[in-house]
Amino acid sequence: MAEGFIFNHNNCVACGACSAACVLENKWTISPRTVYTYNSPVLPAFPVLNLSLACSHCKTALCLEGCPSSAYYRETVTGAVVIDDTKCIGCRYCQWNCPYDAPKYSPEDRVIGKCNLCYLRVKDGWMPACSTACPTGALAYGSLIRQEASERVAWFPDKGLEPFVELKGSSRSPLRIIPESRFDPEPDLILKKAALIDKEWSLIAFSFLTALSVARLISSLVEGNFPDPLQFLLLIVFAALFSLLHLGKKNRAWRAALNLRSSPLSREIGLFILYSVSAVSILLYQLPVLLIVTSVTGLFLLIAVDAVYIFADNRKAVFLHSGQTFLSALLMVSFFTGIILPFIFIATIRLTASVWRLKSDRTEHLKFVMRFFRCALLIISGISMITKISYPETGVIILFLSGELLDRMLFYIDFKPLNINRLINNQIIEAEK
């Protein structure tokens, strides 16, 4: 029988002793265990619910599998999933992959911290510090009783990871939970989306420039010439620099390609390195065979870029998104080379996907405006290309590329990995209907 955390919400008073004990025991600069309190004003229409949650040390640990630097490992005696902060590069990919919000990024140390099950204590026969500090017995550690999916509360994420945690309470029906923030004014969605774009701007720049460089390369192959050396080299160099800006520990960037076996992000970085080396060889030797090899490598690189997000997004909301780098590069190639039929075909697919999403964007004004302009820019530049009016003037190319950049920004806004906080909010919305 597996062992793990056992939490009974009926006994929790949200004193925070478990969280404090966790920090003190391990000398964290972050708090790996979070205590959520809902309905703290004790409004009579809703129940009060406290939830203490940290890493569940899942049987299938996506944080471990997805980590590009192999900073995670499973401790052999206790089964704890542990992170070695001396190997962490601070890419925060594990935060996307974990539905339980367990990995916490430390701005001070610029690495990830996470519950390690106090595995040194557990190996010596002691309980984790959080469970021993709980004064009401709400949080314990011991043998788990296997729970069927129907027995779990509706807002608890299920990605088939088999988390070693058991949630107990007096009610077997899904709990209706109302967080404190529900009684506060709704945050401005425009500011919220703008903040997301600001947070991920370096990744937006990296993926967009990478797609543009691959498109330029394949366009040269189609036209039977070699890309402009300076322009092509600058695209790759700036893409690499922007990717480094996302890392907490830039001096450890070399570790990003150490987990090619299971990490999509590691494969992305490995292919980018291979693509960059091959691209430089084209500029040095200008051999047609190198142009072909690098173009194929570039396409595989773009597939790997898209796979990074598909791996993290259990809902597959971005699986056929119009902002994918692979589709974007193919559209760019047809636009740059002036090949009309492929352009019309790909543009139609992307416009259809964008218009379909416009329906759900009506309540989110920033997304609606951005997607509307994205569609308009593609239509205007497409008509110019097909009719040859003002094509291929610089202004038309700028309009076209602006639309592609907008689409990439929308991709990051639409990207919503499965997360317990989001499921809680969704459960509330459904309960209020």
Order of alpha helices (4+ residues) and beta strands (2+ residues): beta-alpha-beta-beta-alpha-beta-beta-alpha-beta-beta-alpha-alpha-beta-beta-alpha-alpha-alpha-alpha-alpha-alpha-alpha-alpha-alpha-alpha
